[in-house]
Amino acid sequence: MKTAMEIRDAIRDGKMTAVEALENSLKVIKEKNDDLFAFVEVFEEDARKAAQAIDGMKAEGKELPRLAGIPVAIKDNMLYQGHTVTSGSNILKEYVAGYNSTVVQRLIDAGAIIVGRTNMDDAAMGSSTETSVHGITKNPWNDDVVPGGSSGGSAVAVASGMVPFALGSDTGGSIRQPAALCGIVGMKPSYGHVSRYGLIAFASSLDQIGPLATTVADAALLLEVIEGRDEMDATTLDLKQTTTAELLETSFEGMKIGVAKQFFAEGLDESVKEKTQEAIELMKVNGAEIVEVDFTLMKYSLPTYYILNPAEASSNLARLDGMRYGTRAEGALMESYKTARGLGFGREVKRRIILGTHILSAGYYDAYYKKALAVRTAIKDELNEVMKSVDVLVTPTTTTTAWKFGEKMDDPLAMYLADIYTVSANIAGTPGISVPSGMIDGLPVGLQFLAGSGQDHKVFKAAAAYEKLVDWPQVAK
């Protein structure tokens, strides 16, 4: 399969039409989606019209926009006007978007062809794409193991060659973790780098939309189009440095790579640890300076996350009451609420709502939520302080490779631990990227680069430099 940049260039040079690029994508989807279930819905009719419009522009000699004719997938929690969007949840199964999210509108304006919406964990709560009301998504490298989550559908759509890139959302690792388990590139931008307007909220101070792709350059290309200030989202930033995929540097010369012992503690699979150490040595041999650093508060990232995360989720999900959005439950008011939420939310979502409501209650607010906010500030300060002495930190993305279906469903703590290396970036609002670093027993393993807030270009540079040194198959199966 061609990369996104190759497709774009082929269309611009007249070697391929946008319709041909789309049909190639639809062909792979028809061949693989019944088995893997990356897509919940494919927008064939709309996509064909969009592709024909791009070819019409080309025939008229008009200048083509940045992503003209490139097929792209969006996660099922991003609003696309006139299309169903469920966030993987039963309570929203009948909800149709009344407007476009900012990222979707920017894709349309850039000429991308939105092929369909991808599967995800119920309300984005999960690390395996097993909790979706629509069914499970399978890892393209092995049908018996999970693809990661919650952006598992987007990761599988890319890893299996259905589309060259896709959008996911990352609240605690939900882009980077499935990218690692599926052997592709997944990037979480700094908080405020990309608008969340039109993203169905999970935890508003942690959520961030970002790209999944087969190459670092493709991920940068997709981010370039969706990033930047948005008047509809007051948390977005006027970027000091924007992304340009063609300007990515691919050398470790002069780069300082931080290695913190806290990322190699108990719980890390020995094989994953070895792969990460091999990657660090490869960087050193190719010009990087390896610097030992201390991230002492890293151990508090996960417990802090699982206080803030359910607290914000319980507040955000209060709007899903069976009255205003999605399925309406009949009956008296209280009975309607109970019916809609009882049938509409899955077990994990209910667990986090109950936990979050408890955390925010009068008797526990100071003891839990307020304290977690203070720890969050301390983690952010320490991480940004560490980043003053290095360009990026390097870590494993996950503690293990993909696990078997059902293995962690009855043990929520084990599932939560899958995010241990990714959550600190969400807590601190800093960027992170996962790139493939090899195989262990036939399954991919990922390497993560972290940088300071607003230093998104640095994780791209490190990832591109590492990618240049590693021979990696772009598509599974």
C-alpha positions in Angstrom: 0.0 0.0 0.0 1.2 3.5 -0.8 1.8 6.0 2.0 -0.4 9.1 2.3 2.3 11.3 0.8 2.8 8.9 -2.1 -0.9 8.9 -2.8 -1.0 12.7 -2.7 2.0 13.1 -5.0 0.6 10.5 -7.5 -2.7 12.4 -7.7 -1.0 15.7 -8.1 1.3 14.3 -10.8 -1.6 12.7 -12.7 -0.4 9.2 -12.1 -3.5 8.3 -10.1 -6.9 9.7 -9.7 -8.6 10.3 -6.3 -11.3 7.9 -7.3 -8.7 5.2 -7.9 -7.1 5.9 -4.6 -10.5 5.6 -2.9 -11.4 2.4 -4.7 -8.1 0.8 -3.7 -9.0 1.6 -0.1 -12.5 0.4 -0.3 -11.3 -2.9 -1.9 -9.0 -3.6 1.1 -11.8 -2.7 3.5 -14.2 -5.2 1.8 -11.5 -7.9 1.9 -10.5 -7.4 5.6 -13.1 -5.5 7.6 -15.5 -8.5 8.1 -12.7 -10.3 9.9 -10.9 -7.4 11.7 -13.9 -5.0 12.2 -11.9 -1.8 12.1 -14.8 0.2 10.6 -18.2 0.5 12.2 -19.5 2.3 9.1 -18.1 3.0 5.6 -19.3 6.2 3.9 -19.0 4.8 0.3 -21.5 7.2 -1.4 -20.1 10.4 0.3 -16.5 9.3 -0.2 -17.0 8.7 -3.9 -18.6 12.1 -4.4 -15.7 13.8 -2.6 -13.1 11.9 -4.7 -14.9 12.8 -7.9 -14.9 16.5 -6.8 -11.1 16.3 -6.3 -10.6 14.8 -9.8 -12.9 17.5 -11.2 -10.6 20.1 -9.6 -7.6 18.4 -11.1 -9.2 18.3 -14.6 -9.9 22.0 -14.4 -6.4 22.8 -13.5 -7.2 24.1 -10.1 -4.7 24.0 -7.3 -5.3 21.0 -5.1 -5.5 21.3 -1.3 -3.0 19.7 1.0 -4.6 16.3 1.4 -6.4 16.1 -1.9 -7.7 12.6 -2.6 -6.1 10.8 0.4 -8.5 8.4 2.1 -8.7 8.9 5.9 -10.7 7.3 8.7 -12.1 9.1 11.8 -12.8 7.6 15.2 -16.5 7.1 16.1 -16.4 10.0 18.6 -15.8 12.8 16.1 -18.9 14.6 14.7 -19.4 14.4 11.0 -22.6 16.3 10.0 -25.4 14.1 8.9 -23.7 10.9 10.0 -24.3 8.7 13.0 -21.7 9.0 15.7 -22.0 6.7 18.8 -18.7 6.9 20.7 -18.9 3.1 20.8 -21.8 3.3 23.2 -25.4 2.0 23.1 -26.8 5.2 24.6 -25.8 7.1 21.4 -26.7 4.4 18.9 -29.3 6.7 17.2 -27.4 10.0 17.5 -26.7 11.8 14.2 -24.3 14.7 14.2 -25.8 18.1 13.6 -22.5 19.8 12.7 -18.9 19.0 11.9 -16.2 18.7 14.5 -13.3 21.1 13.8 -10.9 18.3 12.8 -13.4 16.8 10.4 -14.1 20.2 8.8 -10.3 20.7 8.4 -10.0 17.3 6.7 -12.8 18.2 4.3 -11.3 21.7 3.6 -7.9 20.0 2.9 -9.5 17.6 0.3 -9.1 14.4 2.3 -11.6 11.6 1.5 -13.4 10.5 4.8 -13.9 6.8 4.2 -15.7 5.9 7.4 -15.9 5.8 11.2 -13.8 3.4 13.2 -14.6 1.2 16.2 -13.6 2.2 19.7 -14.1 1.2 23.3 -17.4 2.3 24.8 -17.2 6.1 25.5 -13.5 5.7 24.9 -13.1 3.9 28.2 -10.8 0.9 27.6 -7.4 -0.2 26.4 -8.5 -3.1 24.1 -11.5 -2.1 21.9 -13.4 -5.0 23.6 -16.1 -2.8 25.2 -17.6 -1.3 22.1 -21.4 -1.9 21.7 -20.6 -2.7 18.0 -18.4 -5.7 18.7 -14.6 -6.4 19.1 -11.9 -5.3 16.8 -9.1 -7.8 16.1 -5.3 -7.1 15.8 -4.2 -7.6 12.2 -1.0 -9.4 13.3 -2.9 -12.1 15.2 -6.7 -12.6 15.3 -6.5 -13.9 18.9 -5.1 -10.7 20.5 -6.4 -7.2 21.1 -5.5 -4.2 19.0 -5.3 -2.0 22.0 -7.6 0.9 22.7 -9.6 3.0 22.8 -8.6 4.0 19.2 -8.2 0.3 18.2 -10.4 0.6 15.1 -8.3 3.5 13.7 -5.1 1.7 14.5 -6.3 -1.5 12.7 -7.6 0.4 9.7 -4.1 1.8 9.2 -2.1 -1.3 10.2 -4.1 -3.5 7.8 -3.8 -1.2 4.9 -7.4 -0.1 4.7 -6.4 3.6 4.9 -3.0 5.3 4.9 -3.8 7.3 8.0 -6.6 7.9 10.5 -7.6 10.1 13.5 -7.8 8.8 17.0 -8.2 10.5 20.4 -5.9 10.0 23.3 -7.0 10.5 26.9 -4.4 8.4 28.6 -2.6 6.6 25.8 -5.5 5.7 23.5 -3.6 6.6 20.3 -0.1 5.6 21.3 -1.0 2.3 23.0 -2.9 0.8 20.0 -0.3 2.1 17.6 2.3 0.2 19.6 0.3 -3.0 19.7 -0.5 -2.8 15.9 2.9 -1.8 14.7 2.3 1.7 13.4 3.0 5.3 14.3 0.6 7.1 16.8 1.1 10.6 18.0 -0.6 12.6 20.9 0.0 16.3 20.5 0.4 18.8 23.3 -2.8 19.8 25.0 -4.4 22.6 23.1 -2.5 21.8 19.9 -5.6 20.4 18.2 -9.2 21.5 18.7 -11.6 19.3 20.7 -14.7 21.0 19.3 -17.0 18.3 18.1 -15.2 15.5 19.9 -17.5 13.6 22.3 -15.9 14.4 25.6 -14.4 11.8 27.9 -12.1 13.8 30.3 -11.8 17.3 28.9 -8.5 18.3 30.5 -6.9 15.1 29.2 -8.4 14.5 25.8 -6.5 15.2 22.6 -7.0 14.3 19.0 -4.0 13.0 17.0 -2.9 11.0 14.0 -2.2 7.3 13.4 -0.2 6.4 10.3 2.2 4.0 8.7 5.1 6.5 8.7 6.2 9.5 10.8 5.9 11.8 7.8 2.3 10.8 7.2 1.5 11.4 10.8 3.1 14.9 10.6 1.1 15.6 7.4 -2.2 14.8 9.0 -1.4 16.8 12.1 -0.3 19.7 10.0 -3.9 20.0 8.6 -5.8 19.6 11.9 -3.6 21.6 14.3 -3.8 25.2 15.4 -6.1 27.8 17.0 -9.8 27.3 16.8 -12.3 30.0 18.0 -14.7 27.2 18.9 -12.3 25.8 21.5 -10.9 28.2 24.0 -8.2 25.7 25.1 -6.5 25.8 21.7 -3.2 27.6 21.3 -1.6 30.0 18.8 1.2 27.7 17.8 4.7 29.1 17.9 5.9 26.2 15.6 3.6 24.4 13.2 4.2 21.1 11.6 5.5 20.7 8.0 5.9 17.0 7.1 8.5 17.7 4.3 10.8 19.5 6.8 11.2 16.6 9.2 14.8 16.1 10.2 16.0 12.5 10.3 19.3 12.6 12.2 20.2 11.9 15.9 23.3 14.0 15.6 23.4 16.5 18.4 20.2 15.2 20.0 20.1 14.6 23.7 17.9 11.5 24.6 16.8 11.2 28.2 16.5 7.8 29.8 14.7 7.6 33.2 15.1 4.5 35.3 11.5 4.9 36.4 10.3 3.7 33.0 12.1 0.4 33.4 10.8 -0.6 36.7 9.0 -3.8 37.9 6.1 -4.9 35.6 7.9 -4.3 32.4 8.1 -7.4 30.3 11.8 -8.5 29.9 11.5 -8.8 26.1 10.0 -5.3 25.8 12.8 -4.0 28.0 15.5 -5.6 25.8 13.9 -4.2 22.6 13.9 -0.7 24.2 17.5 -1.0 25.3 18.5 -2.1 21.8 16.7 1.0 20.4 18.6 3.2 22.8 21.9 1.7 21.8 21.0 2.2 18.1 20.4 5.9 18.8 23.7 6.2 20.6 25.6 4.6 17.8 24.0 7.0 15.3 24.9 10.2 17.1 22.5 10.7 20.0 23.8 11.6 23.4 22.1 9.4 26.0 21.5 11.2 29.3 20.3 9.5 32.5 17.5 11.5 34.2 15.2 11.1 37.1 11.4 11.3 36.8 10.6 10.5 40.4 6.9 11.4 40.3 6.2 9.1 37.3 5.0 6.5 39.7 2.1 8.8 40.8 0.9 9.3 37.2 -1.4 6.3 37.0 -3.2 6.8 40.4 -3.5 10.5 39.6 -4.9 9.8 36.2 -7.5 7.3 37.6 -8.8 10.0 40.0 -9.0 12.8 37.5 -10.2 10.7 34.6 -13.4 9.2 36.2 -14.1 12.5 37.9 -14.2 14.4 34.6 -16.0 11.5 32.9 -18.8 11.4 35.4 -19.4 15.1 34.9 -19.2 14.9 31.1 -21.5 11.9 30.8 -24.2 13.5 32.9 -25.5 15.0 29.6 -26.3 11.5 28.3 -29.5 11.1 30.1 -31.8 9.5 27.5 -33.5 12.8 26.9 -31.3 15.1 24.8 -29.0 12.8 22.8 -29.3 9.4 21.2 -31.9 6.9 22.4 -34.8 8.3 24.4 -36.2 6.1 27.2 -39.9 6.5 27.8 -41.6 6.8 31.3 -41.4 9.0 34.3 -38.3 11.2 34.6 -36.3 9.1 37.1 -37.4 5.9 35.5 -36.3 7.2 32.1 -32.9 8.1 33.4 -32.4 4.7 35.0 -33.5 2.8 31.9 -31.4 4.9 29.5 -28.2 4.8 31.5 -28.8 1.2 32.7 -29.1 -0.1 29.1 -27.0 2.6 27.4 -23.7 2.4 29.4 -21.5 -0.6 29.5 -19.9 -2.0 32.7 -16.6 -0.1 32.4 -18.4 3.2 31.8 -20.7 2.6 34.8 -17.7 1.7 36.9 -16.0 5.0 36.1 -19.1 7.1 36.6 -19.7 5.6 40.0 -16.0 6.1 40.9 -16.0 9.7 39.6 -19.2 10.6 41.4 -17.7 9.3 44.6 -14.5 11.2 44.1 -16.4 14.5 43.5 -18.8 14.0 46.4 -18.6 16.5 49.3 -17.0 14.1 51.7 -14.1 13.1 49.4 -13.5 16.1 47.1 -10.7 17.5 49.1 -9.1 14.1 50.0 -9.0 12.8 46.4 -9.8 15.2 43.6 -8.1 18.3 45.1 -5.0 16.3 46.1 -4.8 14.7 42.6 -4.9 18.2 41.0 -1.9 19.2 43.2 0.0 16.0 42.3 -0.8 16.7 38.6 0.8 20.1 38.8 3.9 18.6 40.5 4.2 15.9 37.8 3.9 18.5 35.0 6.5 20.8 36.7 8.9 17.9 37.1 8.5 16.6 33.6 9.0 20.0 32.1 12.1 20.5 34.4 13.5 17.2 33.2 13.0 18.2 29.6 15.2 21.3 30.1 18.3 19.0 30.1 17.3 16.8 27.1 15.4 17.1 23.8 13.2 14.0 24.4 12.7 11.2 26.8 12.6 7.6 25.4 10.4 4.9 27.0 8.6 1.7 26.1 5.1 2.5 24.9 3.6 -0.5 26.7 4.7 -3.0 29.3 3.9 -6.0 27.1 2.8 -6.8 23.6 -0.9 -7.4 22.8 -2.7 -9.8 25.1 -5.4 -12.3 24.3 -9.1 -11.3 24.2 -10.8 -11.6 27.6 -7.5 -11.8 29.5 -7.9 -8.5 31.4 -11.6 -7.9 31.1 -12.4 -9.2 34.6 -9.4 -7.4 36.1 -9.8 -3.7 35.6 -6.6 -2.9 37.5 -4.6 -5.0 35.1 -6.2 -3.2 32.2 -5.4 0.2 33.7 -1.8 -0.8 34.1 -1.6 -1.0 30.3 -1.5 2.8 30.3 1.3 3.2 32.8 3.9 4.6 30.3 1.5 6.9 28.4 -0.6 8.7 31.0 2.1 11.1 32.2 1.9 12.9 28.9 -1.8 13.5 29.2 -1.5 14.6 32.8 1.2 17.1 31.9 -0.3 18.1 28.6 2.9 17.2 26.8 3.4 15.5 23.4 4.2 11.8 22.8 4.7 9.5 19.9 4.9 5.8 19.5 6.9 4.1 16.7 7.4 0.5 15.9 10.6 -1.0 17.3 10.4 -4.6 16.4 8.6 -7.9 17.0 8.3 -10.2 19.9 6.9 -13.7 19.2 5.2 -12.4 16.1 3.6 -9.3 17.7 4.7 -5.7 17.4 6.3 -3.6 20.2 6.4 0.2 20.3 9.0 2.8 21.4 7.8 6.1 22.8 9.3 9.6 22.6 8.1 12.3 25.0 9.0 16.0 24.9 8.1 19.2 26.9 4.9 21.1 26.4 4.7 22.7 23.0 7.7 20.8 21.8 5.8 18.5 19.4 8.4 19.0 16.6 11.0 17.3 18.8 9.1 14.1 19.2 8.6 14.1 15.4 12.3 14.6 14.8 13.3 11.8 17.2 10.7 9.4 15.7 11.7 10.2 12.1 15.4 9.7 12.9 14.7 6.3 14.6 12.3 5.3 11.8 15.1 5.8 9.2 17.3 3.2 11.0 14.6 0.5 11.3 13.3 -1.7 8.5 9.6 -2.1 9.3 6.7 -3.6 7.2 4.1 -0.9 6.7 1.1 -3.2 6.6 0.2 -6.4 8.5 -1.0 -9.5 6.7 
